[in-house]
């Protein structure tokens, strides 16, 4: 894939995942089986909404010039990998939480797949940084 196309797809992915992260509260409200863990802990939910809402705002900012925000993008990749894997194992072990495999776990793994595929590494990343 050529670099301008990769950059454009990365910008689209960043906006898409930012909007999902920012929309955590409505997702928890309208689709609780896929986004709210039981038993409900409102303090925990508020913390997650705050953390992911903030990350979403910064991903929107990064989408304008992804080459200037590679460390934030890679942080999102790695934290989503760890968080999604832990939640995925928990959802498999606890049959009452299986809907999360198509809710929040799936959203985090989609972020991992797309950001990992589209974010440049090595020489390409250095070239992107040099043009920033």
N, C-alpha and C positions, 0 to 999 in steps of 0.2 A: 504494500500500500504506500502511495506517495505521501510525503510529509504534510503537505497542505490538507489533504483529505483526512489524514490521521488527526491533525490538530483540530479540524472542524468537528470530527466525530467525538473527540475528547471534550470539546466545548459543549456539545449537545449532551453528552453523558454527565458532565459536571452539573449542568442545569437540571437535568432529570433527577439525579440523586439528591441534589440540593432541595428540590421541591418535595421529594419524598421525606427527607429529614425534617424540613420545616413543617410538613403536614402531619407530623407524628400525633399531635393532639387529636385532630379530626379522625385519623385512622384508628386510634385507640377508642374513640367514641363510637364510630360507625361500624367497626369490624373488630370488636374486642377479642373474639376467639383467635384471631391471627396476630393481634398486636398487644394484648394485655395478658400478663401471666397471673396465675391464680396461686394463692389467694391475693387479691388486689392489695397493693400497698401504695397509697396515694402519694406519699412522700417520695418513694422511688420513682413513680411515674412522672412526677413534677421534675425530678432531677434529670430523667432521661429526655423529657421534652426540652428542658433548658440546654442540656449538652448537645443533643442532636439538632435543635433549632439553631444554636450558635454555629455548629459545624456547617449546617446548610447555608447560612448567610455567608460564611467564608468561602464555601465552594462556589456560590454564585459570583462572588468577587473574583475568585480564581478563574472562573470560566472566561472572563474577558481577556486574560493574558496567562494561560496555563503555564507557559514557559517560565514565568516569574514566580510560580507557586508550586514547583515540583515537590518540595518537601511536604507541603500540606496534602497534596494529592497522594503521595506515597504513605503518609500517616493515615489517611482515610482508607487506603488499600489494606494496610497491615492491621489497623484496629478493627476494620470490618471483618477481616479474615479470622482474627482471634475471637471477636464477639460472636460472629455468625457460627463458628465452629462450636463454641461452648453452648450456645443456645440450641444449635442443631442436635447435639448429643443429648441435651436435657429434654428436648421435645421428643426424641426417639425413645428415651428411657421412660418418660412419663406420658402414657397414652392419652391423658386428658389434655395435653398440650400439643398434640400433633398438628393442629391447624396452623401453628407457627411455622411449620415447614413450608407453607405456601404464603405466609405473611411476612413477618419481620425477618425471619431467617433467610427466606428467598430474596428479599430486598437487599440484605447485606451481601449475600453471595453473588447477586447480580452486580453489585458495586465492585466486588473483588474481581470478577471475571472481566468486566468492561474496563475498569481502571487499569488492571494489570495488563490487558491487551493493548490499550491505547496510549498509556503513559510511556514516554521514551526513557530509555536507559542508556548508559554508556556514552558512546560517541554522539549518538543522536541527541541525547539529553544535553550534552555539552554544547552542541551546535544550537539547540533551542535557546539555551541560556545566553549564548553569545549574541543572539539576535534580540534578546529582551531589552 
